[in-house]
Amino acid sequence: MKSTAQASEPCCPPAKEQADLRPVEGDEADEELATLAKALAHPARVKIVRILIRKNACICGDIVDELPLAQSTVSQHLKVLKDAGLIRGDVDGPRVCYCIEPHALRRLRALVGGL
């Protein structure tokens, strides 16, 4: 039996909203942009980010159902995205519910816009 997190009932807590006043140029910004770009440098990870944005929250099994990949492969891609800070994963009983980290997505947009 599959569980599906509904957009009206996200299993991830809301992200903290705060302004990011860090510069979009310089060595630290360049390193941060490279890290985020590397995390998105695989089509499967881009698809996972799109799925999470569209659904607002998602259980790992739901993501696997939408991709032509094995669960272990999806889990590895989720780990890369989580390590880069682009997504959060919260334990919900025996499952892990993944959500976009909106602060990181805004930062990525700002860094790309600063090119």
N, CA, C and O of each residue as an XYZ file, in Angstrom:
460
protein
N       0.840     -1.181      0.000
C       0.000      0.000      0.000
C       0.887      1.246      0.000
O       1.832      1.335      0.783
N       0.590      2.187     -0.859
C       1.403      3.382     -1.003
C       0.775      4.532     -0.250
O      -0.448      4.640     -0.169
N       1.626      5.402      0.308
C       1.135      6.611      0.932
C       1.460      7.770      0.038
O       2.520      7.815     -0.585
N       0.567      8.686     -0.022
C       0.805      9.864     -0.824
C       0.577     11.088      0.035
O      -0.481     11.238      0.646
N       1.565     11.961      0.084
C       1.420     13.212      0.816
C       0.682     14.185     -0.088
O       1.116     14.440     -1.211
N      -0.390     14.709      0.374
C      -1.186     15.659     -0.395
C      -0.634     17.061     -0.184
O      -0.078     17.361      0.872
N      -0.785     17.919     -1.187
C      -0.312     19.286     -1.086
C      -0.990     20.001      0.080
O      -0.386     20.886      0.686
N      -2.230     19.638      0.407
C      -2.942     20.280      1.504
C      -2.463     19.762      2.856
O      -2.733     20.386      3.882
N      -1.759     18.639      2.876
C      -1.264     18.061      4.117
C       0.213     17.702      3.985
O       0.561     16.521      4.003
N       1.104     18.720      3.850
C       2.513     18.396      3.698
C       3.056     17.754      4.964
O       2.663     18.125      6.070
N       3.953     16.799      4.805
C       4.523     16.142      5.974
C       5.799     16.834      6.422
O       6.331     16.501      7.481
N       6.300     17.777      5.658
C       7.478     18.541      6.069
C       7.016     19.839      6.721
O       6.081     20.474      6.235
N       7.655     20.238      7.809
C       7.266     21.502      8.431
C       7.611     22.665      7.518
O       8.503     22.546      6.678
N       6.920     23.783      7.668
C       7.202     24.938      6.815
C       8.635     25.435      7.006
O       9.190     25.378      8.103
N       9.206     25.913      5.930
C      10.564     26.454      5.984
C      10.531     27.828      6.630
O       9.535     28.546      6.548
N      11.627     28.178      7.268
C      11.731     29.496      7.879
C      11.966     30.516      6.774
O      12.839     30.340      5.925
N      11.189     31.563      6.797
C      11.310     32.620      5.795
C      12.197     33.727      6.352
O      11.849     34.377      7.338
N      13.336     33.933      5.718
C      14.197     35.037      6.090
C      14.958     35.501      4.853
O      15.293     34.709      3.972
N      15.216     36.787      4.813
C      15.920     37.354      3.672
C      17.363     36.861      3.647
O      18.001     36.742      4.693
N      17.869     36.576      2.463
C      19.253     36.140      2.291
C      20.018     37.323      1.705
O      19.846     37.680      0.539
N      20.848     37.907      2.521
C      21.570     39.108      2.110
C      23.013     38.824      1.701
O      23.812     39.747      1.542
N      23.344     37.535      1.532
C      24.701     37.189      1.125
C      24.951     37.639     -0.313
O      24.025     37.669     -1.123
N      26.197     37.987     -0.633
C      26.509     38.426     -1.999
C      26.347     37.280     -3.000
O      26.473     36.107     -2.649
N      26.066     37.645     -4.249
C      25.917     36.658     -5.317
C      27.184     36.581     -6.178
O      27.218     35.864     -7.178
N      28.206     37.312     -5.789
C      29.493     37.265     -6.471
C      30.591     37.085     -5.447
O      30.418     37.393     -4.267
N      31.713     36.589     -5.907
C      32.849     36.373     -5.023
C      33.136     34.891     -4.876
O      32.375     34.047     -5.350
N      34.237     34.585     -4.217
C      34.689     33.195     -4.098
C      33.675     32.301     -3.395
O      33.410     31.191     -3.858
N      33.105     32.763     -2.290
C      32.137     31.939     -1.561
C      30.873     31.699     -2.389
O      30.351     30.584     -2.414
N      30.383     32.733     -3.060
C      29.192     32.594     -3.895
C      29.479     31.653     -5.067
O      28.628     30.844     -5.436
N      30.667     31.757     -5.648
C      31.030     30.879     -6.763
C      31.072     29.421     -6.315
O      30.608     28.533     -7.030
N      31.625     29.178     -5.140
C      31.695     27.820     -4.592
C      30.288     27.280     -4.316
O      29.986     26.124     -4.610
N      29.444     28.128     -3.751
C      28.063     27.722     -3.451
C      27.295     27.396     -4.731
O      26.586     26.392     -4.792
N      27.434     28.242     -5.752
C      26.765     27.990     -7.024
C      27.260     26.694     -7.651
O      26.463     25.922     -8.184
N      28.554     26.448     -7.596
C      29.113     25.214     -8.165
C      28.562     23.987     -7.441
O      28.265     22.976     -8.078
N      28.423     24.065     -6.131
C      27.885     22.944     -5.346
C      26.430     22.671     -5.721
O      26.041     21.520     -5.917
N      25.634     23.723     -5.819
C      24.224     23.559     -6.171
C      24.073     23.057     -7.608
O      23.237     22.197     -7.887
N      24.882     23.599     -8.513
C      24.819     23.170     -9.913
C      25.222     21.703    -10.045
O      24.621     20.961    -10.823
N      26.230     21.285     -9.292
C      26.670     19.888     -9.334
C      25.551     18.969     -8.852
O      25.352     17.885     -9.400
N      24.823     19.404     -7.830
C      23.712     18.594     -7.312
C      22.606     18.441     -8.353
O      21.909     17.426     -8.369
N      22.442     19.422     -9.205
C      21.394     19.377    -10.244
C      21.925     18.867    -11.583
O      21.207     18.904    -12.583
N      23.156     18.398    -11.615
C      23.810     18.035    -12.872
C      23.441     16.648    -13.377
O      24.215     16.035    -14.112
N      22.288     16.149    -13.001
C      21.809     14.862    -13.516
C      20.314     15.019    -13.811
O      19.572     15.537    -12.976
N      19.869     14.578    -14.987
C      18.449     14.741    -15.342
C      17.479     14.141    -14.318
O      16.395     14.687    -14.110
N      17.844     13.048    -13.687
C      16.952     12.442    -12.690
C      16.780     13.369    -11.487
O      15.689     13.456    -10.924
N      17.849     14.059    -11.092
C      17.745     14.970     -9.956
C      16.924     16.198    -10.316
O      16.185     16.718     -9.480
N      17.048     16.661    -11.546
C      16.201     17.775    -11.993
C      14.733     17.343    -11.943
O      13.879     18.106    -11.491
N      14.436     16.132    -12.403
C      13.064     15.621    -12.365
C      12.557     15.497    -10.937
O      11.402     15.820    -10.658
N      13.406     15.033    -10.035
C      12.998     14.908     -8.629
C      12.654     16.284     -8.064
O      11.648     16.433     -7.371
N      13.468     17.279     -8.350
C      13.184     18.642     -7.872
C      11.852     19.125     -8.444
O      11.048     19.716     -7.724
N      11.614     18.879     -9.723
C      10.339     19.286    -10.325
C       9.156     18.576     -9.660
O       8.120     19.195     -9.413
N       9.306     17.297     -9.375
C       8.241     16.539     -8.706
C       7.957     17.148     -7.333
O       6.801     17.357     -6.967
N       9.006     17.426     -6.588
C       8.829     17.968     -5.243
C       8.225     19.366     -5.259
O       7.423     19.703     -4.388
N       8.599     20.178     -6.232
C       7.996     21.513     -6.361
C       6.513     21.377     -6.683
O       5.676     22.069     -6.103
N       6.197     20.485     -7.608
C       4.804     20.301     -8.031
C       3.931     19.756     -6.902
O       2.793     20.192     -6.734
N       4.455     18.810     -6.134
C       3.642     18.149     -5.115
C       3.773     18.761     -3.730
O       2.980     18.443     -2.844
N       4.749     19.625     -3.522
C       4.987     20.287     -2.247
C       5.635     19.361     -1.214
O       6.412     19.834     -0.385
N       5.350     18.091     -1.236
C       5.965     17.105     -0.343
C       5.747     15.738     -0.973
O       4.766     15.528     -1.686
N       6.647     14.822     -0.715
C       6.526     13.525     -1.359
C       7.252     12.450     -0.562
O       8.360     12.664     -0.072
N       6.616     11.301     -0.442
C       7.248     10.135      0.166
C       8.157      9.504     -0.892
O       7.824      9.510     -2.078
N       9.276      8.972     -0.477
C      10.253      8.402     -1.415
C       9.609      7.433     -2.400
O       9.928      7.472     -3.589
N       8.715      6.571     -1.940
C       8.060      5.603     -2.824
C       7.239      6.269     -3.912
O       7.132      5.745     -5.020
N       6.658      7.422     -3.603
C       5.888      8.162     -4.609
C       6.803      8.694     -5.702
O       6.432      8.720     -6.875
N       7.999      9.118     -5.310
C       8.969      9.618     -6.285
C       9.421      8.469     -7.182
O       9.530      8.632     -8.398
N       9.681      7.316     -6.588
C      10.093      6.133     -7.351
C       9.039      5.776     -8.387
O       9.375      5.390     -9.506
N       7.766      5.900     -8.024
C       6.675      5.577     -8.947
C       6.666      6.474    -10.179
O       6.152      6.077    -11.225
N       7.222      7.666    -10.074
C       7.210      8.617    -11.192
C       8.460      8.567    -12.061
O       8.524      9.228    -13.097
N       9.446      7.792    -11.648
C      10.706      7.730    -12.396
C      10.996      6.302    -12.840
O      10.617      5.352    -12.156
N      11.655      6.145    -13.965
C      12.012      4.797    -14.442
C      13.317      4.315    -13.824
O      14.201      3.822    -14.524
N      13.430      4.462    -12.498
C      14.661      4.116    -11.799
C      14.362      3.228    -10.604
O      13.260      3.253    -10.056
N      15.346      2.451    -10.210
C      15.207      1.613     -9.024
C      15.158      2.490     -7.776
O      15.656      3.616     -7.770
N      14.554      1.959     -6.732
C      14.435      2.716     -5.493
C      15.790      3.114     -4.930
O      15.947      4.220     -4.414
N      16.768      2.225     -5.026
C      18.104      2.539     -4.509
C      18.746      3.698     -5.281
O      19.466      4.515     -4.707
N      18.477      3.756     -6.580
C      19.020      4.843     -7.411
C      18.356      6.163     -7.040
O      19.027      7.187     -6.912
N      17.035      6.136     -6.868
C      16.313      7.346     -6.463
C      16.816      7.806     -5.099
O      17.021      9.001     -4.885
N      17.016      6.873     -4.180
C      17.514      7.227     -2.848
C      18.877      7.900     -2.924
O      19.139      8.851     -2.188
N      19.744      7.422     -3.802
C      21.055      8.038     -3.959
C      20.925      9.459     -4.511
O      21.619     10.366     -4.053
N      20.045      9.655     -5.487
C      19.825     11.003     -6.025
C      19.250     11.926     -4.952
O      19.641     13.090     -4.862
N      18.330     11.418     -4.145
C      17.769     12.216     -3.047
C      18.851     12.611     -2.051
O      18.837     13.726     -1.529
N      19.778     11.718     -1.788
C      20.881     12.010     -0.865
C      21.744     13.154     -1.401
O      22.131     14.046     -0.647
N      22.040     13.128     -2.684
C      22.852     14.196     -3.289
C      22.136     15.538     -3.149
O      22.747     16.537     -2.771
N      20.841     15.554     -3.454
C      20.061     16.792     -3.349
C      19.974     17.279     -1.901
O      20.051     18.478     -1.633
N      19.815     16.341     -0.982
C      19.726     16.708      0.439
C      21.070     17.219      0.948
O      21.119     18.218      1.667
N      22.156     16.548      0.584
C      23.488     16.990      1.008
C      23.809     18.393      0.507
O      24.523     19.142      1.174
N      23.289     18.751     -0.659
C      23.507     20.090     -1.217
C      22.577     21.121     -0.585
O      22.753     22.322     -0.787
N      21.593     20.660      0.176
C      20.673     21.578      0.846
C      19.469     21.984      0.020
O      18.702     22.855      0.431
N      19.287     21.356     -1.157
C      18.159     21.718     -2.015
C      16.836     21.119     -1.550
O      15.768     21.647     -1.861
N      16.905     20.023     -0.811
C      15.692     19.397     -0.293
C      15.890     19.050      1.176
O      17.012     18.998      1.680
N      14.763     18.814      1.846
C      14.778     18.330      3.230
C      14.111     16.976      3.244
O      13.233     16.698      2.427
N      14.522     16.144      4.160
C      13.886     14.852      4.340
C      13.530     14.685      5.801
O      14.412     14.681      6.659
N      12.260     14.547      6.089
C      11.795     14.399      7.464
C      11.229     13.007      7.657
O      10.489     12.504      6.811
N      11.579     12.388      8.771
C      11.093     11.048      9.071
C       9.625     11.144      9.463
O       9.241     11.939     10.320
N       8.816     10.316      8.813
C       7.380     10.253      9.078
C       7.064      8.781      9.329
O       6.619      8.067      8.430
N       7.299      8.342     10.559
C       7.133      6.924     10.856
C       8.229      6.133     10.154
O       9.405      6.481     10.265
N       7.864      5.077      9.433
C       8.877      4.273      8.747
C       9.306      4.867      7.405
O      10.167      4.305      6.729
N       8.722      5.982      7.020
C       9.015      6.587      5.716
C       9.792      7.880      5.884
O       9.858      8.447      6.975
N      10.373      8.330      4.799
C      10.997      9.647      4.776
C      10.244     10.483      3.753
O      10.094     10.093      2.596
N       9.777     11.634      4.200
C       9.030     12.564      3.358
C       9.996     13.663      2.920
O      10.655     14.287      3.751
N      10.075     13.891      1.620
C      10.996     14.890      1.087
C      10.243     16.129      0.642
O       9.124     16.048      0.134
N      10.878     17.282      0.841
C      10.317     18.572      0.451
C      11.440     19.438     -0.126
O      12.615     19.259      0.193
N      11.052     20.357     -0.962
C      11.985     21.367     -1.461
C      12.376     22.267     -0.304
O      11.555     22.556      0.567
N      13.611     22.707     -0.290
C      14.051     23.721      0.664
C      13.936     25.057     -0.069
O      14.831     25.419     -0.833
N      12.838     25.796      0.158
C      12.594     27.014     -0.629
C      13.716     28.044     -0.516
O      14.020     28.736     -1.488
N      14.324     28.151      0.645
C      15.421     29.104      0.838
C      16.576     28.780     -0.116
O      17.157     29.683     -0.718
N      16.902     27.504     -0.251
C      17.994     27.091     -1.145
C      17.628     27.332     -2.603
O      18.480     27.720     -3.401
N      16.362     27.104     -2.955
C      15.931     27.339     -4.333
C      15.995     28.827     -4.674
O      16.403     29.193     -5.776
N      15.596     29.680     -3.739
C      15.706     31.133     -3.962
C      17.167     31.545     -4.105
O      17.514     32.380     -4.940
N      18.019     30.941     -3.271
C      19.448     31.261     -3.337
C      20.041     30.834     -4.672
O      20.834     31.568     -5.262
N      19.662     29.651     -5.153
C      20.134     29.187     -6.451
C      19.717     30.162     -7.550
O      20.520     30.514     -8.414
N      18.478     30.589     -7.510
C      17.999     31.562     -8.513
C      18.808     32.852     -8.450
O      19.176     33.404     -9.487
N      19.086     33.337     -7.241
C      19.860     34.566     -7.089
C      21.290     34.383     -7.616
O      21.824     35.259     -8.296
N      21.893     33.251     -7.297
C      23.268     33.010     -7.754
C      23.341     32.901     -9.278
O      24.256     33.444     -9.897
N      22.395     32.212     -9.870
C      22.365     32.095    -11.345
C      22.097     33.466    -11.947
O      22.697     33.827    -12.959
N      21.204     34.226    -11.338
C      20.905     35.567    -11.834
C      22.100     36.499    -11.737
O      22.181     37.477    -12.480
N      23.034     36.210    -10.830
C      24.213     37.041    -10.657
C      25.338     36.735    -11.636
O      26.398     37.360    -11.582
N      25.111     35.773    -12.532
C      26.163     35.435    -13.492
C      26.355     36.544    -14.524
O      27.203     36.424    -15.408
